[in-house]
């Protein structure tokens, strides 16, 4: 029997086995895995409402926040491709990446919004900007927007493990940043390997320090979630 390796399996496992356990601790709240899953379902419904479909790119410009973690699973549930952006680039770099990736939606932390504000008019393919924080002209405020959608189980888009899960961009040291495509299978196997070598368990508490847009921090939302560990997030860059 063929069972595809799809990244949302990790959240399913956490909800089933550790639903009432603290999943996320940040500066403002504590969310259990069940509560996190409900917010992920709301996010997926919001993306679907915006017309996001399988294979569309959804970009994130944010530090290691609760909203960023929710994005990983909410984006995957609709079959879209997560495109995290380095928080230390210049506006011209963001313009290039958002245009090159053909991202349709951008989620951006309110403190980082000024980095992209001036280039947004130059991005005709970008259909909506959603701010983690207060709303701006033409942009939704994340929490207010999220609350308009039901949190019950979301009917996921059917995926194969060979489908692309993420589009990451290199630093572009010899020119423009280069896009790197990773499938669900590639991310899944990386998570399994890492959780084995780090011996991750449900007794662990992780403070996210390595940025989730970077290769060294990329897999942590998967293997710590899969094992029901508690994840601590600070809403500012280290």
LUMBA-169438 format. One record per residue: x, y, z of N, C-alpha, C, O in turn; chain; residue in three letters. Coordinates in Angstrom, 1 decimal. Last residue first. Example, Ala and Ser with C-alpha at 12.3 -4.5 7.8 and 13.67 -1.06 7.14 Angstrom:
BEGIN
 n.east n.north   n.up ca.east ca.north  ca.up c.east c.north   c.up o.east o.north   o.up chain res
   12.8    -2.2    7.1    13.7     -1.1    7.1   12.9     0.0    7.9   13.4     1.1    8.0     A Ser
   13.2    -5.7    7.8    12.3     -4.5    7.8   13.2    -3.3    7.8   14.2    -3.3    8.5     A Ala
//
This chain:
BEGIN
 n.east n.north   n.up ca.east ca.north  ca.up c.east c.north   c.up o.east o.north   o.up chain res
   16.7    37.6   16.8    17.7     37.5   17.8   18.8    38.5   17.5   19.8    38.6   18.2     A Unk
   13.6    39.4   16.2    14.8     38.8   15.7   15.9    38.7   16.8   16.0    39.7   17.6     A Unk
   10.7    38.7   18.0    11.6     39.6   17.5   12.8    38.8   17.0   13.0    37.7   17.5     A Unk
    8.9    37.1   19.5     8.5     37.9   18.4    9.4    39.0   18.0    9.0    40.1   17.8     A Unk
   10.0    33.8   20.2    10.1     35.2   20.5    9.8    36.1   19.3   10.3    35.8   18.2     A Unk
    8.7    30.7   21.0     9.0     31.7   20.0    9.0    33.1   20.5    8.2    33.5   21.3     A Unk
    9.1    27.3   21.7     9.1     28.7   22.3    9.5    29.6   21.2   10.5    29.4   20.5     A Unk
    7.3    24.4   21.6     8.1     25.3   20.8    8.0    26.7   21.3    6.9    27.3   21.4     A Unk
    7.3    21.1   22.9     6.9     22.5   23.0    7.8    23.4   22.4    9.1    23.3   22.6     A Unk
    6.8    18.2   20.9     7.6     19.0   21.7    7.0    20.4   21.8    6.2    20.8   21.0     A Unk
    5.6    16.2   19.3     4.8     16.8   20.4    5.7    17.7   21.3    5.3    17.8   22.5     A Unk
    6.8    15.2   17.1     7.1     14.6   18.4    6.4    15.2   19.5    6.7    14.9   20.7     A Unk
    6.1    16.9   15.0     5.8     15.5   14.9    5.9    14.8   16.3    5.2    13.8   16.5     A Unk
    7.2    19.4   15.9     5.8     19.2   15.9    5.4    17.7   15.9    4.6    17.3   16.7     A Unk
    9.9    18.8   15.4     9.5     19.1   16.8    8.0    19.0   16.9    7.5    18.5   17.9     A Unk
    9.9    18.4   12.6    10.3     17.3   13.5   10.0    17.6   15.0    9.8    16.6   15.8     A Unk
    8.8    20.8   11.6     8.3     19.5   11.2    8.6    18.5   12.3    7.8    17.8   12.8     A Unk
   10.1    23.1   12.3     8.6     23.1   12.5    8.0    21.7   12.2    6.9    21.4   12.6     A Unk
   12.8    22.4   11.6    12.4     22.3   13.0   10.9    22.4   13.1   10.4    21.7   14.0     A Unk
   13.8    22.7    9.0    13.1     21.5    9.3   12.5    21.5   10.7   11.6    20.6   11.0     A Unk
   15.1    25.3    8.9    13.9     25.0    8.1   13.1    23.8    8.6   11.9    23.8    8.6     A Unk
   17.4    26.1   10.0    16.2     26.1   10.9   14.9    25.6   10.2   13.9    25.5   10.8     A Unk
   19.3    25.8    8.1    19.5     25.2    9.4   18.3    25.2   10.3   18.3    24.5   11.3     A Unk
   18.3    27.3    5.9    18.4     25.8    5.8   18.5    25.2    7.1   18.0    24.1    7.4     A Unk
   15.9    29.8    6.9    17.3     29.4    6.6   17.3    27.8    6.6   16.5    27.2    7.3     A Unk
   13.5    30.7    7.8    13.7     30.8    6.4   15.1    30.2    5.9   15.3    30.1    4.7     A Unk
   13.7    30.3   10.5    13.0     29.3    9.8   13.1    29.5    8.3   12.7    28.6    7.5     A Unk
   16.8    31.0   12.2    15.6     31.5   11.4   15.0    30.4   10.6   15.7    29.6    9.9     A Unk
   17.5    29.6   15.4    17.8     29.6   13.9   16.6    30.0   13.1   15.5    29.5   13.3     A Unk
   15.8    29.6   17.6    16.8     30.6   17.4   17.2    30.7   16.0   17.2    31.8   15.4     A Unk
   13.2    28.5   19.4    13.6     28.7   18.0   14.6    29.9   17.9   14.2    31.0   18.1     A Unk
   13.6    26.4   22.0    13.6     27.8   21.7   14.1    28.0   20.3   15.2    27.7   20.0     A Unk
   11.8    23.5   22.8    12.7     24.1   21.8   12.5    25.6   21.8   11.4    26.1   21.6     A Unk
   11.7    20.9   25.0    11.2     22.3   24.8   12.2    23.0   23.9   13.4    23.0   24.3     A Unk
   10.8    17.4   25.1    11.7     18.5   24.8   10.9    19.9   24.7    9.7    19.9   24.4     A Unk
    9.2    15.3   25.5     9.7     15.9   26.7   10.5    17.2   26.4   10.9    17.9   27.3     A Unk
    8.8    14.1   23.1     7.7     14.9   23.6    8.1    15.6   24.9    7.3    16.4   25.5     A Unk
   12.0    14.3   21.4    10.9     13.6   22.1    9.9    14.6   22.6   10.0    15.8   22.5     A Unk
   14.8    13.8   19.3    13.7     14.6   19.7   12.6    13.8   20.3   12.2    12.7   19.8     A Unk
   17.4    12.9   18.6    16.6     12.2   19.6   15.5    13.1   20.2   15.3    13.2   21.4     A Unk
   18.9    13.9   16.6    18.7     14.8   17.7   18.0    14.1   18.9   17.9    14.7   20.0     A Unk
   18.6    11.7   14.8    19.9     12.1   15.3   19.9    13.0   16.5   20.8    12.9   17.3     A Unk
   15.7    11.7   14.5    16.5     10.5   15.0   17.8    10.9   15.5   18.2    10.5   16.6     A Unk
   15.2    14.2   13.4    14.6     13.8   14.7   15.3    12.6   15.3   15.4    12.5   16.5     A Unk
   16.6    13.9   11.0    17.0     14.9   12.0   16.5    14.5   13.4   17.2    14.6   14.4     A Unk
   15.1    12.0    9.6    16.5     11.8    9.8   17.0    12.7   11.0   17.7    12.2   11.9     A Unk
   12.6    13.2    9.4    12.8     11.9   10.1   14.2    11.6   10.5   14.5    11.2   11.6     A Unk
   13.2    15.5    7.9    12.7     15.6    9.3   12.9    14.3   10.1   13.3    14.3   11.2     A Unk
   14.0    14.4    5.5    15.0     15.2    6.3   14.5    15.3    7.7   15.3    15.3    8.7     A Unk
   11.6    13.3    4.8    12.8     12.4    5.1   13.8    13.2    5.9   14.5    12.6    6.7     A Unk
   10.1    15.6    4.4     9.7     14.6    5.3   10.8    13.7    5.7   11.0    13.5    6.9     A Unk
   11.4    17.0    2.3    11.3     17.6    3.7   11.0    16.6    4.7   11.5    16.7    5.8     A Unk
   11.1    15.1    0.3    12.4     15.5    0.7   12.4    16.1    2.1   13.2    15.8    2.9     A Unk
    8.2    14.9    0.1     9.1     13.7    0.4   10.4    14.1    1.0   10.9    13.6    2.0     A Unk
    7.5    17.4   -0.8     7.1     16.9    0.5    7.9    15.8    1.0    8.3    15.7    2.2     A Unk
   10.5    19.0   -2.3     9.2     18.2   -2.3    8.8    17.9   -0.9    9.5    18.0    0.1     A Unk
   11.8    22.1   -3.0    11.9     20.9   -2.2   10.5    20.3   -2.1    9.5    20.9   -1.9     A Unk
   13.7    24.3   -5.0    12.4     23.6   -4.8   12.6    22.3   -4.0   13.5    21.5   -4.3     A Unk
   15.2    27.3   -4.9    15.4     25.9   -4.6   14.1    25.2   -4.2   13.5    25.6   -3.3     A Unk
   16.2    30.2   -6.7    15.1     29.4   -6.1   15.5    27.9   -6.0   16.0    27.3   -6.9     A Unk
   18.8    32.5   -6.0    18.3     31.3   -6.8   17.3    30.5   -6.0   17.4    30.3   -4.8     A Unk
   19.2    36.0   -6.1    18.9     34.8   -5.4   18.4    33.7   -6.3   17.7    34.0   -7.2     A Unk
   21.6    37.3   -8.6    20.3     37.3   -8.0   20.1    36.0   -7.2   20.7    35.0   -7.5     A Unk
   25.0    36.8   -7.8    24.0     37.4   -8.6   22.7    37.4   -7.9   22.6    37.5   -6.7     A Unk
   26.5    35.4   -6.0    27.1     35.6   -7.3   26.0    36.2   -8.3   26.2    36.1   -9.5     A Unk
   24.9    35.2   -3.8    26.2     35.8   -3.6   26.9    36.1   -5.0   27.8    37.0   -5.0     A Unk
   22.2    34.5   -3.1    22.5     35.2   -4.3   23.9    35.9   -4.3   24.0    37.0   -4.7     A Unk
   21.2    33.0   -1.0    21.6     34.4   -0.7   22.0    35.2   -2.0   22.0    36.4   -1.9     A Unk
   18.3    31.2   -2.3    19.7     31.3   -1.8   20.0    32.8   -1.6   19.2    33.7   -1.9     A Unk
   15.0    30.5   -1.3    15.9     31.3   -2.1   17.3    31.4   -1.5   17.4    31.7   -0.3     A Unk
   12.6    27.9   -1.6    13.5     28.7   -0.8   14.5    29.4   -1.7   14.9    28.8   -2.8     A Unk
    9.6    26.6   -1.6    10.5     27.2   -2.5   11.3    28.2   -1.7   10.9    29.2   -1.2     A Unk
    8.0    23.5   -0.8     8.6     24.7   -0.4    9.5    25.2   -1.5   10.1    24.5   -2.3     A Unk
    6.7    21.3   -1.9     6.2     21.9   -0.6    6.7    23.3   -0.4    6.0    24.1    0.1     A Unk
    5.7    19.7   -4.9     6.6     20.7   -4.2    5.9    21.3   -3.0    4.7    21.7   -3.0     A Unk
    5.0    16.2   -4.9     4.6     17.6   -5.1    5.5    18.5   -4.3    6.0    18.2   -3.3     A Unk
    5.7    13.7   -4.2     6.6     14.3   -5.2    6.2    15.8   -5.4    6.9    16.5   -6.1     A Unk
    3.7    12.8   -2.7     4.9     13.1   -2.0    5.9    13.8   -2.9    6.8    14.5   -2.4     A Unk
    0.6    14.3   -3.7     1.6     13.3   -3.8    2.9    13.7   -3.1    3.1    14.9   -3.1     A Unk
   -2.5    15.4   -2.3    -1.2     15.6   -2.7   -0.4    14.3   -2.9   -0.8    13.3   -2.2     A Unk
   -5.7    16.9   -2.3    -4.9     15.7   -2.4   -3.5    15.9   -3.0   -3.4    16.6   -4.0     A Unk
   -6.4    19.5    0.1    -6.2     19.1   -1.3   -5.3    17.8   -1.4   -4.4    17.7   -0.6     A Unk
   -8.5    18.8    2.9    -7.2     19.1    2.3   -7.2    18.8    0.8   -7.9    17.9    0.4     A Unk
  -10.9    20.3    4.6   -10.8     19.3    3.6   -9.6    19.6    2.7   -9.6    20.5    1.9     A Unk
  -10.4    20.9    8.0   -10.4     21.5    6.7  -10.2    20.3    5.7   -9.4    19.4    5.9     A Unk
  -12.3    21.0   11.0   -11.5     20.3   10.1  -11.6    20.8    8.7  -12.7    21.0    8.2     A Unk
  -13.1    24.4   12.2   -13.2     22.9   12.1  -12.4    22.3   11.1  -11.7    23.0   10.3     A Unk
  -13.0    27.1   12.4   -11.8     26.4   12.7  -11.9    24.9   12.7  -11.0    24.2   13.1     A Unk
  -14.1    29.6   10.0   -14.4     28.5   10.9  -13.1    27.8   11.2  -12.2    27.7   10.4     A Unk
  -13.0    33.1    9.8   -13.1     31.8    9.2  -13.3    30.7   10.3  -12.7    30.8   11.4     A Unk
  -12.4    35.5   11.0   -13.6     35.4   10.2  -13.9    34.0    9.6  -14.9    33.8    8.9     A Unk
   -9.9    35.4   12.2   -11.1     35.1   13.0  -12.4    35.1   12.2  -13.4    34.7   12.8     A Unk
   -8.1    36.2   10.2    -8.2     34.8   10.6   -9.5    34.5   11.3  -10.1    33.4   11.1     A Unk
   -8.5    39.0   10.2    -8.8     38.2    9.1   -9.0    36.8    9.4  -10.0    36.2    9.0     A Unk
   -7.4    39.6   12.8    -8.8     40.0   12.4   -9.3    39.2   11.2  -10.5    38.7   11.2     A Unk
   -4.8    38.7   12.5    -5.7     38.1   13.5   -7.2    38.4   13.2   -8.0    37.6   13.3     A Unk
   -3.7    40.2   10.2    -3.8     38.8   10.2   -4.9    38.2   11.2   -5.7    37.5   10.8     A Unk
   -5.2    42.8    8.4    -4.6     42.4    9.7   -4.8    41.0    9.9   -5.9    40.5    9.9     A Unk
   -4.7    43.3    4.9    -5.5     42.8    6.0   -4.6    42.6    7.2   -3.4    42.5    7.1     A Unk
   -4.1    46.2    2.9    -3.6     45.0    3.6   -4.5    44.6    4.7   -5.0    45.4    5.5     A Unk
   -5.0    48.7    2.1    -5.0     47.6    1.1   -4.5    46.2    1.7   -4.5    45.2    0.9     A Unk
   -3.1    50.3    4.5    -4.0     50.5    3.3   -3.9    49.3    2.4   -2.8    49.0    1.9     A Unk
   -2.7    47.9    7.2    -2.3     49.0    6.4   -3.3    49.2    5.2   -4.1    48.3    5.0     A Unk
   -3.3    46.5   10.4    -3.6     46.6    9.0   -3.0    47.9    8.4   -2.9    48.9    9.1     A Unk
   -0.9    45.2   12.8    -1.9     46.2   12.4   -2.1    46.3   10.9   -1.1    46.2   10.1     A Unk
    0.1    41.8   12.5     0.0     43.0   13.3   -1.1    43.9   12.8   -2.2    43.4   12.4     A Unk
    1.1    40.6    9.8     1.1     40.0   11.2    1.2    41.3   12.1    2.3    41.7   12.5     A Unk
   -0.8    41.4    7.0     0.2     41.8    8.0    0.0    41.1    9.3   -1.1    41.1    9.9     A Unk
   -1.0    40.4    3.7    -1.6     40.2    5.0   -0.5    40.4    6.1    0.5    39.8    6.1     A Unk
   -1.7    41.2    0.4    -0.7     41.3    1.5   -1.5    41.2    2.8   -2.4    42.0    3.1     A Unk
   -2.6    39.8   -2.7    -3.0     40.2   -1.4   -1.8    40.2   -0.4   -0.9    39.3   -0.5     A Unk
   -1.4    39.4   -5.2    -2.8     39.7   -5.1   -3.3    40.2   -3.8   -4.2    41.0   -3.7     A Unk
    1.2    39.8   -7.3     0.9     39.7   -5.8   -0.5    40.3   -5.6   -0.8    41.5   -5.7     A Unk
    1.6    40.5   -9.9     1.1     39.1   -9.6    0.7    38.9   -8.1    0.1    37.9   -7.8     A Unk
    2.6    43.1   -9.9     1.2     42.9  -10.3    0.7    41.5  -10.0   -0.5    41.3   -9.9     A Unk
    4.6    44.8   -8.2     4.4     43.4   -8.2    2.9    43.1   -8.6    2.1    42.8   -7.7     A Unk
    5.1    47.4   -7.7     5.8     46.9   -8.8    5.5    45.4   -9.0    6.2    44.7   -9.8     A Unk
    3.9    48.1   -5.3     3.2     48.5   -6.5    3.9    48.0   -7.8    3.2    48.0   -8.9     A Unk
    5.8    47.0   -3.5     4.6     46.4   -3.7    3.9    46.8   -5.0    3.3    46.0   -5.7     A Unk
    8.1    48.5   -2.8     8.1     47.7   -4.0    6.8    47.0   -4.4    6.6    46.4   -5.4     A Unk
    7.7    49.8   -0.4     7.9     50.6   -1.6    7.9    49.8   -2.9    7.8    50.4   -4.0     A Unk
    7.3    47.7    1.4     6.2     48.7    1.1    6.4    49.4   -0.2    5.5    49.5   -1.0     A Unk
    9.2    46.1    2.3     8.6     45.7    1.1    7.6    46.8    0.6    7.1    46.7   -0.5     A Unk
   10.2    47.2    4.7    11.2     46.6    3.7   10.5    46.3    2.4   11.3    46.3    1.4     A Unk
    8.0    47.8    6.3     8.6     48.9    5.5    9.7    48.4    4.5   10.0    49.1    3.6     A Unk
    7.4    45.2    7.4     6.6     45.7    6.3    7.3    46.9    5.6    7.2    46.9    4.3     A Unk
    8.6    44.3    9.7     9.3     44.2    8.4    8.6    44.8    7.2    9.2    44.8    6.1     A Unk
    6.7    44.7   11.6     8.0     45.4   11.8    8.9    45.3   10.5    9.8    46.1   10.3     A Unk
    4.6    43.1   10.9     4.4     44.5   10.8    5.8    45.3   10.9    5.9    46.4   10.4     A Unk
    5.5    40.4    8.7     5.4     40.9   10.0    5.4    42.5   10.0    6.0    43.1    9.1     A Unk
    3.4    39.2    6.0     4.6     40.0    6.5    4.4    40.5    7.9    3.3    41.0    8.2     A Unk
    2.5    37.2    3.4     2.3     37.4    4.8    3.6    38.1    5.3    4.7    37.6    5.1     A Unk
    1.3    37.5    0.2     2.5     37.7    1.1    2.0    38.0    2.5    1.2    38.9    2.7     A Unk
    0.3    35.7   -2.6    -0.1     36.2   -1.3    1.2    36.4   -0.5    2.1    35.5   -0.6     A Unk
    1.5    34.8   -4.9     0.2     35.5   -5.0   -0.2    36.2   -3.7   -1.0    37.1   -3.7     A Unk
    4.7    34.8   -6.4     3.9     34.6   -5.2    2.6    35.4   -5.4    2.6    36.6   -5.8     A Unk
    6.5    34.3   -8.4     5.1     34.5   -8.8    4.2    34.3   -7.6    3.1    33.7   -7.7     A Unk
    9.2    34.3   -8.1     8.4     33.1   -7.5    7.0    33.2   -7.9    6.3    32.2   -7.8     A Unk
    9.9    36.7   -9.2    10.4     35.5   -9.8    9.6    34.3   -9.3    9.4    33.4  -10.1     A Unk
    8.6    38.5   -7.5     8.3     38.5   -8.9    8.7    37.2   -9.5    7.9    36.6  -10.3     A Unk
    9.8    38.0   -5.0     8.3     37.9   -5.1    7.9    37.8   -6.6    6.9    37.2   -6.9     A Unk
   12.5    38.4   -5.7    12.0     37.1   -5.3   10.5    36.9   -5.5   10.0    35.9   -6.0     A Unk
   12.6    41.2   -6.5    13.0     40.1   -7.4   12.4    38.8   -7.0   11.9    38.1   -7.9     A Unk
   11.7    42.4   -4.1    11.0     42.6   -5.4   11.3    41.5   -6.4   10.4    40.9   -7.0     A Unk
   13.7    41.6   -2.4    12.3     41.2   -2.2   11.5    41.3   -3.4   10.7    40.4   -3.8     A Unk
   15.8    43.1   -3.5    15.9     41.6   -3.4   14.5    41.0   -3.2   14.1    40.0   -3.9     A Unk
   15.0    45.7   -3.1    15.2     45.2   -4.5   15.2    43.7   -4.5   14.7    43.1   -5.5     A Unk
   15.1    45.9   -0.2    13.8     45.9   -1.0   13.9    45.4   -2.4   13.0    44.7   -2.9     A Unk
   17.4    43.4    1.0    17.1     44.7    0.6   15.8    44.7   -0.2   15.4    43.7   -0.7     A Unk
   17.3    41.0    3.8    17.6     41.4    2.4   17.2    42.9    2.2   16.6    43.5    3.1     A Unk
   16.7    39.6    6.1    17.9     40.6    6.1   18.3    41.0    4.7   19.4    41.3    4.4     A Unk
   14.9    37.6    6.2    14.5     38.9    6.8   15.6    40.0    6.7   15.4    41.1    7.2     A Unk
   14.2    35.6    3.4    15.2     36.1    4.3   14.9    37.5    4.9   14.6    38.4    4.1     A Unk
   11.0    34.2    3.1    11.9     35.2    2.7   12.9    35.5    3.8   12.5    35.6    5.0     A Unk
    9.4    31.1    2.1     9.9     32.0    3.2   11.0    32.9    2.7   11.8    32.5    1.9     A Unk
    6.9    29.9    0.6     8.1     30.6    0.1    8.5    31.6    1.2    8.1    32.7    1.2     A Unk
    5.1    26.9    0.1     5.6     27.9    1.1    6.9    28.5    0.6    7.8    27.8    0.2     A Unk
    2.5    26.3   -2.1     4.0     26.2   -1.9    4.5    27.3   -1.0    4.3    28.5   -1.3     A Unk
   -0.6    24.5   -1.6     0.2     25.6   -2.1    1.7    25.4   -1.6    2.0    24.5   -0.9     A Unk
   -2.5    22.8   -0.6    -1.6     22.4   -1.7   -0.7    23.4   -2.3   -0.1    23.2   -3.3     A Unk
   -3.8    23.5    1.6    -4.4     23.9    0.3   -3.6    23.5   -0.9   -4.0    23.8   -2.0     A Unk
   -2.0    22.6    3.5    -3.3     22.0    3.5   -4.1    22.4    2.2   -4.9    21.6    1.7     A Unk
    0.3    24.3    3.3     0.3     22.9    2.8   -1.1    22.3    2.6   -1.3    21.5    1.7     A Unk
   -0.6    26.6    4.7    -0.3     26.6    3.2   -0.3    25.2    2.6   -0.8    25.1    1.5     A Unk
   -0.8    25.6    7.3    -1.9     26.2    6.6   -1.8    26.2    5.1   -2.7    26.0    4.3     A Unk
    1.8    24.8    7.9     0.8     23.8    7.8   -0.5    24.3    7.0   -1.1    23.6    6.3     A Unk
    3.3    27.3    7.8     3.8     26.0    7.2    2.7    25.0    6.9    2.6    24.5    5.8     A Unk
    1.8    29.1    9.3     1.9     29.2    7.8    2.3    27.9    7.2    1.8    27.6    6.1     A Unk
    2.3    28.6   11.9     1.0     28.3   11.4    1.0    28.3    9.9    0.3    27.5    9.2     A Unk
    4.9    29.7   12.0     4.7     28.3   12.2    3.4    27.8   11.6    3.3    26.8   10.9     A Unk
    4.2    32.4   11.7     5.1     31.8   10.7    4.9    30.3   10.8    4.8    29.6    9.8     A Unk
    2.8    32.9   14.0     2.1     33.1   12.7    2.9    32.4   11.6    2.4    31.8   10.7     A Unk
    4.7    32.7   16.0     3.6     31.7   15.9    3.0    31.8   14.5    2.6    30.7   14.0     A Unk
    8.0    33.4   14.5     6.8     33.7   15.2    5.7    32.6   15.1    5.9    31.7   14.3     A Unk
   10.8    34.3   13.6    10.3     33.0   14.1    9.1    33.3   15.1    9.3    33.3   16.3     A Unk
   10.0    36.9   11.3    10.9     36.2   12.1   10.2    34.9   12.6    9.2    34.5   12.1     A Unk
    8.9    37.1    7.8     8.6     37.1    9.3    9.7    36.5   10.0   10.4    35.6    9.5     A Unk
    7.4    36.8    5.0     8.5     37.6    5.5    8.2    37.9    7.0    7.5    38.8    7.4     A Unk
    6.2    34.3    2.9     6.3     34.8    4.3    7.5    35.6    4.5    8.6    35.1    4.2     A Unk
    4.1    33.6    0.1     5.4     34.0    0.6    5.2    34.5    2.1    4.1    35.0    2.4     A Unk
    2.9    31.0   -1.8     2.5     31.9   -0.7    3.8    32.3    0.0    4.5    31.4    0.6     A Unk
    2.2    29.9   -5.1     3.2     30.3   -4.1    2.6    31.3   -3.1    1.9    32.3   -3.4     A Unk
    0.2    27.1   -6.2     0.4     28.6   -6.0    1.5    28.8   -4.9    1.6    28.0   -4.0     A Unk
   -0.2    24.4   -6.0     0.9     24.9   -6.8    1.1    26.4   -6.7    2.2    26.8   -7.2     A Unk
   -3.7    24.6   -5.5    -2.5     23.7   -5.5   -1.5    24.3   -6.5   -1.8    24.6   -7.6     A Unk
   -4.7    28.0   -4.8    -4.9     26.7   -5.3   -3.6    25.9   -5.2   -2.5    26.4   -4.9     A Unk
   -6.4    30.8   -3.5    -5.1     30.1   -3.6   -5.4    28.6   -3.9   -6.3    28.0   -3.2     A Unk
   -8.6    32.4   -3.2    -8.4     31.8   -4.5   -7.1    31.0   -4.6   -6.7    30.7   -5.7     A Unk
   -9.2    33.4   -0.7    -8.4     34.3   -1.6   -8.1    33.7   -3.0   -7.5    34.3   -3.8     A Unk
  -10.3    31.1    0.3   -11.2     32.2    0.0  -10.5    33.2   -0.9  -11.1    33.9   -1.7     A Unk
   -8.0    29.7    0.8    -8.9     29.2   -0.2   -9.9    30.3   -0.6  -10.2    30.4   -1.8     A Unk
   -7.0    31.2    2.9    -6.2     31.1    1.6   -7.1    30.6    0.5   -7.1    31.1   -0.6     A Unk
   -8.9    30.7    4.8    -8.7     32.1    4.4   -7.9    32.1    3.0   -8.3    32.9    2.1     A Unk
   -8.6    28.0    5.2    -9.9     28.5    4.7   -9.7    29.9    4.1  -10.3    30.3    3.1     A Unk
   -6.1    28.0    6.4    -6.3     27.3    5.1   -7.6    27.8    4.4   -7.7    28.0    3.2     A Unk
   -6.6    29.4    8.8    -5.7     30.0    7.8   -5.9    29.3    6.4   -6.0    30.0    5.4     A Unk
   -8.3    27.6   10.1    -8.8     29.0    9.7   -7.9    29.6    8.6   -8.4    30.2    7.7     A Unk
   -6.4    25.5   10.4    -7.6     25.3    9.6   -8.3    26.7    9.2   -8.7    26.8    8.0     A Unk
   -4.7    26.8   12.2    -4.2     26.4   10.9   -5.4    26.1    9.9   -5.3    26.5    8.7     A Unk
   -6.3    27.0   14.4    -5.9     28.2   13.7   -5.3    27.9   12.3   -5.5    28.7   11.4     A Unk
   -6.5    24.3   15.0    -7.7     25.1   14.7   -7.4    26.4   13.9   -8.1    26.7   13.0     A Unk
   -3.9    23.7   15.6    -4.5     23.0   14.5   -5.8    23.8   14.1   -6.0    23.9   12.9     A Unk
   -3.6    25.1   18.0    -2.8     25.5   16.8   -3.4    24.9   15.6   -3.5    25.6   14.6     A Unk
   -5.3    23.7   19.6    -5.6     25.1   19.3   -4.8    25.6   18.1   -5.3    26.3   17.2     A Unk
   -4.0    21.3   19.7    -5.3     21.3   19.2   -5.7    22.7   18.8   -6.3    23.0   17.7     A Unk
   -1.6    22.0   20.9    -1.6     21.5   19.6   -2.9    21.5   18.9   -3.1    21.7   17.7     A Unk
   -2.2    25.1   22.7    -2.0     23.7   22.6   -1.9    23.3   21.2   -2.2    24.0   20.3     A Unk
   -0.5    28.2   23.2    -1.4     27.4   22.4   -1.1    25.9   22.5    0.0    25.5   22.4     A Unk
   -0.1    31.0   25.1     0.2     29.6   25.0   -0.9    28.9   24.2   -2.0    29.0   24.6     A Unk
    1.0    34.4   24.5     0.0     33.3   24.7    0.7    32.0   24.7    1.9    31.8   24.4     A Unk
    2.9    36.4   24.0     1.5     36.8   24.4    0.6    35.7   24.8   -0.4    35.9   25.4     A Unk
    5.4    35.5   23.3     5.3     36.6   24.2    3.9    36.9   24.7    3.8    37.6   25.7     A Unk
    4.6    31.9   23.2     5.3     33.1   22.7    5.1    34.2   23.7    4.7    34.0   24.8     A Unk
    4.7    28.5   22.8     4.7     29.6   23.8    5.4    30.8   23.2    6.5    30.7   22.8     A Unk
    2.9    25.8   21.4     3.6     27.1   21.2    3.5    28.0   22.4    2.5    28.2   23.0     A Unk
    1.9    23.6   22.6     2.6     23.5   21.3    3.5    24.7   21.1    4.6    24.5   20.7     A Unk
    1.0    21.9   25.5     1.4     23.2   24.9    2.3    23.0   23.7    3.3    22.3   23.7     A Unk
   -1.4    19.3   24.9    -0.1     19.7   25.4    0.3    21.1   24.8   -0.1    21.3   23.6     A Unk
   -3.7    18.3   23.9    -3.9     19.2   25.0   -2.5    19.7   25.5   -2.5    20.4   26.5     A Unk
   -2.8    16.5   21.8    -3.7     17.6   21.5   -3.8    18.7   22.6   -3.9    19.9   22.3     A Unk
   -1.0    14.5   21.3    -0.6     15.5   22.2   -1.5    16.8   22.1   -1.1    17.9   22.3     A Unk
   -2.0    12.7   19.4    -1.3     12.2   20.6   -1.0    13.2   21.7   -0.9    12.9   22.9     A Unk
   -3.4    14.2   17.5    -3.9     13.0   18.0   -3.3    12.5   19.3   -4.0    12.1   20.2     A Unk
   -1.6    16.4   17.0    -3.0     16.6   17.5   -3.6    15.4   18.2   -4.2    15.4   19.2     A Unk
    0.6    15.1   16.1     0.7     15.9   17.3   -0.7    16.1   17.9   -0.8    16.1   19.1     A Unk
   -0.4    13.9   13.7     0.2     13.1   14.8    0.2    13.9   16.1   -0.2    13.3   17.2     A Unk
   -1.0    16.2   12.2    -2.0     15.3   12.6   -1.6    14.4   13.8   -2.4    14.1   14.7     A Unk
    1.5    17.3   11.9     0.6     18.0   12.7   -0.5    17.1   13.1   -1.0    17.2   14.3     A Unk
    2.6    15.3   10.2     3.3     15.6   11.4    2.3    16.4   12.4    2.3    16.1   13.6     A Unk
    1.1    15.3    7.9     1.0     14.2    8.7    1.6    14.5   10.1    1.1    14.0   11.1     A Unk
    1.8    17.5    6.3     0.7     17.7    7.3    0.5    16.5    8.2   -0.2    16.6    9.2     A Unk
    3.7    16.4    4.6     4.2     17.1    5.8    3.0    17.4    6.8    3.3    17.5    8.0     A Unk
    3.5    13.2    3.3     3.0     14.5    3.2    3.2    15.2    4.6    3.0    14.6    5.6     A Unk
    4.3    10.5    1.7     4.9     11.2    2.8    4.6    12.7    2.6    5.2    13.5    1.9     A Unk
    1.7     8.2    0.8     2.6      9.3    0.4    3.1    10.1    1.7    2.4    10.2    2.7     A Unk
    1.6     4.9    0.8     1.2      6.0    1.7    2.1     7.2    1.4    3.3     7.1    1.8     A Unk
    0.6     2.1   -0.9     1.4      3.3   -1.0    0.8     4.4   -0.1   -0.3     4.8   -0.3     A Unk
    0.8    -1.2    0.0     0.0      0.0    0.0    0.9     1.2    0.0    1.8     1.4    0.8     A Unk
//
